Amino acid sequence: MEPGVEIEEQPESPLLIAMKGHSSSSKSKIVHALAQFHKLPVFDEGDIISALQDSLETEHCDDLLPLDILSQISSTQLCLKLGVFISAHPSRRAHFDRLVEPASFTGSRLVVVECRNQNDHDLDYYDVGNVPRLDIDTTKPFHAEDFTTGMLKAAALI
């Protein structure tokens, strides 16, 4: 697969890739590498939280509000048959459900990509049902092309 080649999607079935894991420069680099490789937008929960905290009078916003915003923005793109990457840390099932909603609503395919390292013992794990879940070890070198042609293809997503 050549750099810049888009994920082969059926026009009626765009792909929502939820990048899960703690905020880190490694996770950000991986998300950006994949998004650039596939020419798909990234919606980052951290960006939304920062904007909300800067614009709201209170220091803390409802922890579901950033995910509700991500869900709405993603739904718009998915309705246009455009795939998207969401970078988030859905720490509990209610958070994950907010990511499932746009995929279900639009008939899109959802895959969860877990970015973690050997020290991430405190990550919250919960059953994601029949949603494909792929793991990336952030301590190892990452190559978007290898990930796409290997793991995503193995998961029958492309």
C-alpha positions as CSV (number, residue, x, y, z in Angstrom):
1,M,0.0,0.0,0.0
2,E,1.5,3.4,-1.0
3,P,1.6,6.3,1.4
4,G,-1.5,8.5,1.1
5,V,-3.6,5.7,-0.2
6,E,-7.0,5.9,1.4
7,I,-8.7,3.1,3.3
8,E,-10.8,1.2,0.8
9,E,-14.3,1.7,2.0
10,Q,-17.6,0.8,0.6
11,P,-19.3,4.1,-0.1
12,E,-22.2,3.2,2.2
13,S,-20.0,2.1,5.1
14,P,-17.4,4.6,6.3
15,L,-15.0,3.7,9.0
16,L,-14.9,5.3,12.5
17,I,-11.5,4.5,14.2
18,A,-11.6,5.2,17.9
19,M,-8.0,5.6,19.3
20,K,-8.2,4.7,23.0
21,G,-5.6,5.3,25.6
22,H,-4.0,7.8,27.9
23,S,-3.1,11.2,26.4
24,S,0.6,11.0,25.4
25,S,2.9,12.2,22.7
26,S,3.2,8.6,21.5
27,K,-0.5,8.2,21.0
28,S,-0.8,11.6,19.3
29,K,2.0,10.7,16.9
30,I,0.3,7.4,16.1
31,V,-3.1,9.0,15.5
32,H,-1.6,11.7,13.3
33,A,0.5,9.2,11.3
34,L,-2.6,7.1,10.6
35,A,-4.8,10.1,9.8
36,Q,-2.1,11.5,7.4
37,F,-1.6,8.1,5.8
38,H,-5.3,7.6,5.2
39,K,-6.2,11.3,4.6
40,L,-8.9,11.3,7.2
41,P,-9.6,13.9,9.9
42,V,-8.8,13.5,13.5
43,F,-11.1,14.7,16.3
44,D,-9.3,14.9,19.6
45,E,-11.1,14.8,23.0
46,G,-8.2,16.8,24.5
47,D,-8.7,19.6,22.0
48,I,-12.4,19.8,22.9
49,I,-11.7,19.7,26.7
50,S,-9.1,22.5,26.4
51,A,-11.5,24.7,24.4
52,L,-14.4,24.0,26.8
53,Q,-12.2,24.8,29.9
54,D,-11.1,28.0,28.2
55,S,-14.6,29.1,27.4
56,L,-16.6,28.0,30.3
57,E,-16.7,29.8,33.7
58,T,-16.3,26.6,35.6
59,E,-13.0,24.7,35.8
60,H,-14.5,21.3,35.1
61,C,-17.1,20.4,32.5
62,D,-19.3,17.3,32.5
63,D,-17.0,14.5,31.6
64,L,-19.5,13.3,28.9
65,L,-19.8,16.6,27.2
66,P,-16.5,16.3,25.2
67,L,-17.6,12.9,24.0
68,D,-21.0,14.2,23.1
69,I,-19.4,16.8,21.0
70,L,-17.0,14.3,19.4
71,S,-20.0,12.1,18.7
72,Q,-22.0,14.9,17.0
73,I,-19.0,16.1,14.8
74,S,-18.2,12.5,13.8
75,S,-21.8,11.8,13.0
76,T,-21.8,14.7,10.5
77,Q,-18.7,13.4,8.8
78,L,-20.0,9.8,8.8
79,C,-23.3,10.8,7.3
80,L,-21.3,12.3,4.4
81,K,-19.7,8.9,4.0
82,L,-16.3,10.1,5.3
83,G,-14.2,8.1,7.6
84,V,-12.8,9.7,10.8
85,F,-10.4,9.1,13.6
86,I,-11.4,9.9,17.2
87,S,-8.7,10.3,19.8
88,A,-10.1,9.8,23.2
89,H,-9.7,8.1,26.6
90,P,-13.1,6.5,27.1
91,S,-12.4,5.4,30.7
92,R,-15.7,3.8,31.4
93,R,-18.5,2.1,29.5
94,A,-20.7,5.2,29.3
95,H,-17.8,7.0,27.5
96,F,-17.4,4.1,25.1
97,D,-21.1,4.1,24.3
98,R,-20.8,7.8,23.2
99,L,-18.3,6.6,20.6
100,V,-20.6,3.7,19.4
101,E,-23.5,6.0,18.9
102,P,-22.3,7.7,15.7
103,A,-21.2,4.4,14.1
104,S,-24.6,2.8,14.9
105,F,-26.6,5.9,13.8
106,T,-24.8,6.1,10.4
107,G,-24.3,2.4,9.7
108,S,-20.5,2.9,9.9
109,R,-17.9,0.3,10.8
110,L,-16.2,0.9,14.2
111,V,-12.9,-0.3,15.3
112,V,-11.1,0.5,18.6
113,V,-7.4,0.9,18.6
114,E,-5.9,0.7,22.1
115,C,-2.6,2.6,22.5
116,R,-0.7,1.4,25.5
117,N,2.6,0.3,26.9
118,Q,3.8,-2.3,29.5
119,N,3.3,0.3,32.3
120,D,-0.4,1.0,31.6
121,H,-1.7,-1.3,34.3
122,D,-4.4,1.2,35.3
123,L,-6.2,1.3,31.9
124,D,-9.9,0.7,32.3
125,Y,-10.9,-2.4,30.4
126,Y,-14.5,-3.3,29.6
127,D,-16.2,-5.5,27.1
128,V,-16.5,-3.7,23.7
129,G,-18.8,-6.4,22.4
130,N,-18.3,-7.4,18.8
131,V,-16.4,-4.2,18.0
132,P,-12.9,-5.1,16.6
133,R,-10.2,-4.1,19.1
134,L,-6.6,-3.8,18.0
135,D,-3.6,-3.0,20.2
136,I,-0.6,-0.8,19.6
137,D,2.4,-0.9,21.9
138,T,3.5,2.7,22.1
139,T,7.0,1.7,23.2
140,K,7.7,0.0,19.8
141,P,8.4,1.8,16.5
142,F,5.1,2.5,14.7
143,H,4.6,2.6,10.9
144,A,1.2,3.5,9.6
145,E,1.6,1.4,6.4
146,D,2.6,-1.8,8.4
147,F,-0.3,-1.3,10.8
148,T,-2.8,-0.8,8.0
149,T,-1.7,-3.7,5.8
150,G,-1.2,-6.0,8.7
151,M,-3.6,-5.6,11.6
152,L,-6.5,-3.8,9.9
153,K,-6.4,-6.3,7.0
154,A,-6.3,-9.2,9.4
155,A,-9.3,-7.8,11.1
156,A,-11.1,-7.7,7.7
157,L,-11.6,-4.0,7.9
158,I,-10.0,-3.1,4.5
